[in-house]
Amino acid sequence: MIKPLIAGLAGALMMVGGATLASGNHAAAHEDHKYPEARAYTVSDNAVADVDDAMARAAETNKRALVVMGANWCHDSRALAGWLGTPRFASLIEREYELVFVNVGMPQSGDGHNLEVAQRFGINELPGTPNLLVVPPQGVLVNPETATTWRNAASRSEDAIYEELERLAKQPV
């Protein structure tokens, strides 16, 4: 009697484990998510120059740079990039921001990349991904208290993210 029970449990575990392995990553736990996803964090030959370009465009257009630091392995980073790519957010970004994505690797494990971008704006440590920096042409970070708090972007509502970006677009320096 115990052998069939153990065999049944083992079979069930193999099915669950097989489904997870078939997905190719741990994203299977997030299959039922309610957010769009995008893999916007490409590896750049010169992320500092990319940010410099966004800052120059911001100065020319009287906007703010929106520097999104994340990684494609991170579901929160993919969720934030996904929202930013929707028509609703595209309109806000076109009106208020010059957007640049920066791949930061895995800074919380010591395998971080392009961390000098965050340091340039006074953020000395990235505790996770993603990070969202709002920088006017003067180069002073508008949101130092919230820049590194986006590790839960996948669980934030579309409206909450949009409202935060609207607020940051108008927040005094």
C-alpha positions as CSV (number, residue, x, y, z in Angstrom):
1,M,0.0,0.0,0.0
2,I,2.8,2.4,0.8
3,K,4.7,1.7,-2.5
4,P,1.8,2.8,-4.7
5,L,1.4,5.9,-2.6
6,I,5.0,6.8,-2.8
7,A,5.0,6.0,-6.6
8,G,2.0,8.3,-7.0
9,L,3.7,11.1,-5.1
10,A,6.9,10.7,-7.0
11,G,5.0,10.8,-10.3
12,A,3.2,14.0,-9.2
13,L,6.5,15.6,-8.2
14,M,8.1,14.7,-11.5
15,M,5.2,16.3,-13.4
16,V,5.5,19.5,-11.4
17,G,9.3,19.5,-11.7
18,G,9.2,18.7,-15.3
19,A,6.8,21.6,-16.0
20,T,9.2,23.9,-14.2
21,L,12.2,22.5,-16.1
22,A,10.4,22.8,-19.4
23,S,9.8,26.5,-18.8
24,G,13.6,27.0,-19.0
25,N,13.7,29.3,-15.9
26,H,11.9,30.2,-12.7
27,A,9.4,32.3,-14.5
28,A,6.9,29.4,-14.4
29,A,5.9,30.7,-11.0
30,H,4.8,33.9,-12.7
31,E,2.9,32.5,-15.6
32,D,-0.4,34.0,-14.4
33,H,0.9,37.5,-14.1
34,K,-1.1,40.5,-15.0
35,Y,1.6,42.7,-16.6
36,P,3.2,42.9,-20.0
37,E,6.8,41.9,-20.3
38,A,9.7,43.2,-22.3
39,R,13.4,42.3,-22.5
40,A,14.7,45.9,-22.9
41,Y,18.0,45.5,-21.0
42,T,20.5,44.8,-23.8
43,V,24.2,44.8,-23.1
44,S,25.6,48.1,-24.4
45,D,29.2,48.7,-25.4
46,N,29.0,52.0,-23.4
47,A,26.1,52.5,-21.0
48,V,27.6,55.7,-19.7
49,A,27.5,57.2,-23.2
50,D,23.9,55.9,-23.6
51,V,22.9,57.8,-20.5
52,D,24.9,60.9,-21.6
53,D,22.9,60.8,-24.9
54,A,19.6,60.6,-23.0
55,M,20.7,63.5,-20.7
56,A,21.6,65.6,-23.8
57,R,18.3,64.9,-25.4
58,A,16.5,65.8,-22.1
59,A,18.4,69.1,-22.1
60,E,17.4,69.8,-25.7
61,T,13.7,68.9,-25.2
62,N,13.3,70.3,-21.6
63,K,12.5,66.8,-20.3
64,R,13.9,64.5,-17.7
65,A,16.0,61.4,-18.3
66,L,14.3,58.2,-17.2
67,V,17.2,55.8,-16.5
68,V,15.8,52.3,-15.9
69,M,18.5,50.0,-14.6
70,G,17.6,46.3,-14.6
71,A,18.2,43.0,-16.3
72,N,16.4,40.6,-18.6
73,W,16.7,37.7,-16.1
74,C,14.5,39.6,-13.6
75,H,10.7,39.4,-13.9
76,D,10.3,42.8,-12.1
77,S,12.7,44.4,-14.6
78,R,10.8,42.8,-17.5
79,A,7.5,43.9,-16.0
80,L,8.6,47.5,-15.6
81,A,10.0,47.5,-19.2
82,G,6.7,45.9,-20.4
83,W,4.6,48.7,-18.8
84,L,6.9,51.4,-20.2
85,G,6.4,50.0,-23.7
86,T,2.6,50.2,-23.7
87,P,0.8,53.0,-25.5
88,R,-0.4,54.6,-22.3
89,F,3.1,54.9,-20.9
90,A,4.6,55.7,-24.3
91,S,2.5,58.9,-24.4
92,L,3.7,59.9,-20.9
93,I,7.3,59.1,-21.7
94,E,7.2,61.0,-25.0
95,R,5.8,64.1,-23.2
96,E,8.0,64.1,-20.1
97,Y,11.1,61.8,-20.4
98,E,14.0,60.6,-22.5
99,L,14.1,56.9,-21.7
100,V,17.2,54.8,-21.5
101,F,17.5,51.2,-20.3
102,V,20.8,50.1,-18.6
103,N,21.7,46.4,-18.1
104,V,23.1,46.0,-14.6
105,G,23.6,42.3,-14.6
106,M,23.1,40.9,-11.1
107,P,24.4,43.5,-8.6
108,Q,23.0,41.8,-5.5
109,S,25.3,38.8,-6.2
110,G,28.4,40.8,-6.9
111,D,28.1,40.4,-10.7
112,G,26.9,43.9,-11.4
113,H,27.6,45.9,-14.5
114,N,27.4,49.6,-15.3
115,L,27.1,50.5,-11.6
116,E,29.0,53.7,-12.3
117,V,25.8,55.0,-13.8
118,A,24.0,54.8,-10.5
119,Q,27.0,56.1,-8.6
120,R,27.1,59.1,-10.9
121,F,23.7,60.1,-9.5
122,G,24.5,59.4,-5.9
123,I,23.3,55.8,-5.7
124,N,26.2,53.8,-4.3
125,E,24.6,50.4,-4.0
126,L,21.9,48.6,-6.0
127,P,20.2,46.1,-3.7
128,G,18.3,44.5,-6.5
129,T,16.6,45.1,-9.9
130,P,15.1,47.1,-11.4
131,N,16.0,50.7,-10.3
132,L,14.4,53.8,-11.7
133,L,16.3,57.1,-11.7
134,V,14.6,60.3,-12.8
135,V,17.2,63.0,-13.7
136,P,16.6,66.5,-15.0
137,P,19.2,68.1,-17.3
138,Q,20.9,69.6,-14.2
139,G,22.0,66.1,-13.3
140,V,20.5,66.0,-9.8
141,L,18.6,62.8,-9.0
142,V,14.9,63.7,-8.4
143,N,14.0,60.5,-6.5
144,P,17.0,59.4,-4.4
145,E,14.6,57.9,-1.7
146,T,12.7,55.7,-4.2
147,A,15.2,55.0,-7.0
148,T,16.1,51.5,-5.6
149,T,12.7,50.5,-4.4
150,W,11.4,49.0,-7.6
151,R,12.2,45.4,-6.8
152,N,8.5,44.8,-6.6
153,A,7.6,46.3,-10.0
154,A,5.8,43.2,-11.1
155,S,3.3,43.4,-8.2
156,R,2.7,47.1,-8.6
157,S,-0.5,48.1,-10.5
158,E,-0.3,49.8,-13.8
159,D,-2.0,52.9,-12.3
160,A,0.4,53.1,-9.4
161,I,3.4,53.0,-11.7
162,Y,1.9,55.6,-14.0
163,E,1.0,57.9,-11.2
164,E,4.5,57.6,-9.8
165,L,6.0,58.5,-13.1
166,E,3.6,61.5,-13.5
167,R,4.6,62.7,-10.0
168,L,8.3,62.4,-10.7
169,A,8.0,64.3,-14.0
170,K,6.8,67.3,-12.0
171,Q,8.7,66.9,-8.7
172,P,10.9,69.8,-8.0
173,V,14.6,69.2,-8.0
